[in-house]
Amino acid sequence: MTFSKDHSAGYLVNHLARVFARGLAARIKPLGLTIGTFPALLELWEEDGLTQKQLVERLDIEQATMANTLARMERDGLITRLKDATDGRVQRVWLTDHARALEAPATEAALAENTAALAPLSTEEQVQFLALMRRIIAAAR
């Protein structure tokens, strides 16, 4: 059996991720956001005050990558980090008012990109495609 990128799930999903990322990047750039910070923002918009460790686990990324992302987010005025009220060794990540105000336009941009990217598929195919991706991700965890 020979390798063919056109029949490689890994190659295709990686390529598709770049397509989505490029489209989303263009849509959120006017908001001052980047692809690198967007996943952390999504988690914090869902549940503010998470720890760095919780973000690492939820986003399935390396600790060092998360630390760098949070440093950029803090520099850009999107988050503040404060010591946990009950455990001084733990820092919690909190959204700034500026970041909270970006939730609606940023998620609207993501919805628009998803709609555009999935347009070649029927509604039924879109539902199936998303379900299959969630199943693969769940199995990998």
C-alpha positions in Angstrom: 0.0 0.0 0.0 1.5 3.4 -1.0 0.9 6.6 0.8 -1.4 9.1 -0.9 -2.0 12.5 0.7 -5.5 12.6 -1.0 -6.4 9.5 1.0 -4.7 10.4 4.2 -7.1 11.6 7.0 -4.2 13.2 8.8 -3.0 15.2 5.8 -6.6 16.2 4.8 -7.6 17.3 8.3 -4.4 19.3 8.7 -5.0 21.0 5.4 -8.6 21.7 6.3 -7.5 23.2 9.7 -5.2 25.6 7.8 -8.1 26.6 5.5 -10.4 27.3 8.5 -7.6 29.1 10.4 -6.8 31.3 7.4 -10.4 32.3 7.0 -11.0 32.9 10.7 -7.8 34.9 11.0 -9.0 37.3 8.4 -12.3 37.7 10.1 -11.0 38.3 13.6 -7.9 40.4 12.8 -10.0 43.6 12.7 -11.0 42.8 16.3 -7.4 42.7 17.3 -7.5 38.9 17.9 -5.4 36.1 16.6 -5.8 32.4 15.9 -3.4 31.6 18.7 -5.6 33.3 21.4 -9.0 32.4 20.0 -9.2 28.8 21.6 -8.4 30.2 25.1 -10.9 33.0 24.7 -13.6 30.4 23.7 -12.9 28.5 26.9 -12.8 31.6 29.1 -16.0 33.0 27.5 -17.6 29.7 28.5 -16.1 29.7 32.0 -14.1 32.6 33.3 -11.5 32.2 36.0 -9.9 28.9 34.9 -6.4 28.0 35.9 -3.6 27.6 33.4 -3.6 23.9 34.0 -7.3 23.7 33.2 -6.8 25.6 30.0 -4.0 23.2 29.0 -6.2 20.2 29.7 -9.3 21.6 27.9 -7.3 22.8 24.8 -5.0 19.7 24.7 -1.9 21.8 24.2 1.5 22.0 25.8 2.0 23.9 29.1 4.8 26.1 27.5 2.5 27.0 24.6 -0.3 28.0 27.0 2.1 30.0 29.1 3.2 32.0 26.0 -0.4 32.4 24.8 -1.5 33.8 28.2 1.5 36.1 28.3 0.5 37.6 24.9 -3.2 37.8 26.0 -2.2 39.7 29.2 0.1 42.0 27.2 -2.8 42.7 24.8 -5.2 43.5 27.6 -7.4 40.4 27.2 -6.8 38.8 30.5 -5.6 39.3 34.0 -4.1 36.7 36.3 -4.9 36.7 39.9 -4.1 34.3 42.8 -6.8 31.9 43.8 -8.7 33.0 46.9 -8.3 29.6 48.6 -4.9 28.4 47.2 -2.2 31.1 46.8 -0.1 28.8 44.7 -2.7 28.8 41.9 -3.4 31.7 39.5 -6.7 32.1 37.9 -7.1 33.6 34.4 -9.9 36.3 34.2 -11.1 38.1 31.1 -10.9 41.8 31.0 -14.0 43.9 30.1 -12.3 44.4 26.7 -12.2 40.7 26.1 -15.8 40.2 27.2 -16.9 42.8 24.8 -15.2 40.9 21.9 -17.2 37.7 22.5 -20.2 38.5 20.3 -18.3 39.9 17.3 -15.6 37.1 17.5 -18.1 34.2 17.8 -20.1 35.8 15.0 -17.0 35.8 12.9 -16.4 32.1 13.7 -19.9 31.2 12.8 -19.6 33.0 9.5 -16.4 31.2 8.7 -17.9 27.8 9.6 -20.9 28.6 7.4 -18.7 29.6 4.5 -16.3 26.7 4.8 -19.1 24.1 5.1 -21.3 25.5 2.4 -20.3 22.8 -0.1 -22.0 20.2 2.2 -25.7 19.6 2.6 -27.1 20.2 6.1 -27.2 16.5 6.7 -23.6 16.1 5.6 -22.6 19.0 7.9 -24.2 17.3 10.9 -22.6 14.0 10.0 -19.2 15.7 9.4 -19.2 17.4 12.8 -20.4 14.3 14.6 -17.6 12.2 13.1 -15.0 14.8 14.1 -16.3 14.9 17.6 -16.2 11.0 17.8 -12.6 10.9 16.6 -11.5 13.6 19.0 -13.3 11.8 21.9 -11.6 8.5 21.0 -8.2 10.2 20.9 -8.6 11.5 24.4 
